[in-house]
Amino acid sequence: MKLIMAVIQDKDSNRLSDALVEHDYQATKLASTGGFLKAGNTTFMIGVEDKNVENVMTIIKENCESREQLVAPISPMGGNADSYVPYPVEVQVGGATVFVLPVDQFEKF
């Protein structure tokens, strides 16, 4: 058995949740916050048998797309202003960061 932990952007959360339910996978959703953009994320914990890992990974890939987004930079407060860019920059957001971990024991009460 494996535990799949997928950190995704909040915008993709409902779509992924619906797709997992449609394919009869159960997941636990946790609210989380990203470091770089300080934007809301959702972390999914999905327990699956080894044979289903690739299927769940495909569902995640299909429902969590990377996209470009304009981000307004934060002005440096007392920092070095030499590297400060005063106009919005385009960054890649979305997608998923996925960890697949072995599970030694699973109990459901």
N, C-alpha and C positions, 0 to 999 in steps of 0.2 A: 504494500500500500504506500501511496505517496501523498504528501501535502503540497498542494500548489498554492503559492502565495503570489498574487498578481496585484501590483500597485498601478492603478490607472487614473486618468483624469476624471473628475466628477462628471463631466459632460458625457462620458461613455458608460457611466455606471448603470443606468437603467437599461440601456440596450444590452449590455453584457448580462445583467441579471436575468432579463427576459429570455435571452438565448440559452442560458444555462438551465433555467426552469423548463424551457421547451424541449431540451434534450435530457431531462430527468436527472440533472445534477443539482445537488444541494450545496449552498455556499453560505458562509458567514461574511457579512460586510462590516468593515471597520472604517470610521472616518480617520483620515490622516492628512498631513500637510507636507507639501513639497518644500525643499530647501531653497532652490534657486529662484523660483517665481513666487514663493510663499503662497501658492494657490492650493485650493482644496483638491485632495485626492481621495480615492476610495481604495482600500486594500481588501481584496477578496481572499478568503481562505477556503480552499476546496479540497476535500479529501476524496481521493479516487483510487481504484485498483490500478496496478501498474499498466494493465492492458488499455486503460482509458486515458492515459496521460496525453498521448498525441491528439486524441479527439478533442480534449478540453483545450489544449494548446491551439488547435485550429479555430475553435470557437472564440478564444481570446483574440487571436490575430484578426479574425474577420470582423470583430465588433469594437476594436480599440485602435483606430487609425491615427497615425501621426499626421499633423497638419502644421502649417505655418501660422504664426500669430504675431501681431505687432505688440511690443511691450514698451511702455514708457519707462525710461531709466530713472533710478532713484538718485537724486543729487548727493554728492559726498558731503557728509557732515564732519568737518574737521579732518577729512582724509585728503588724499592726493587728488587734486582736480585735474591733473595732467591727462589722465586716462578717461575722464568723464565725457560721455557722448550725450549732448543735450537734445537729441532727437530720438524718436522711437526706433527700435531695432526689431528686425524680424527674427524670431526664434522658432525652433521646432518644438511643438508640444504634443501631448497625446501619446498614443502608443501604449505600451505596457512594459513594465519591468517585472519579470516573472522568475520566481525561485521555485525549484522542485526539490522537496526534502523527503528523505526516507522517514517512514513512520514505523516505530517499533511495536506500538500497541495502539489500538483504537477501541474505545468503549463508548456506547451511547446509552444513557440512562433515561 
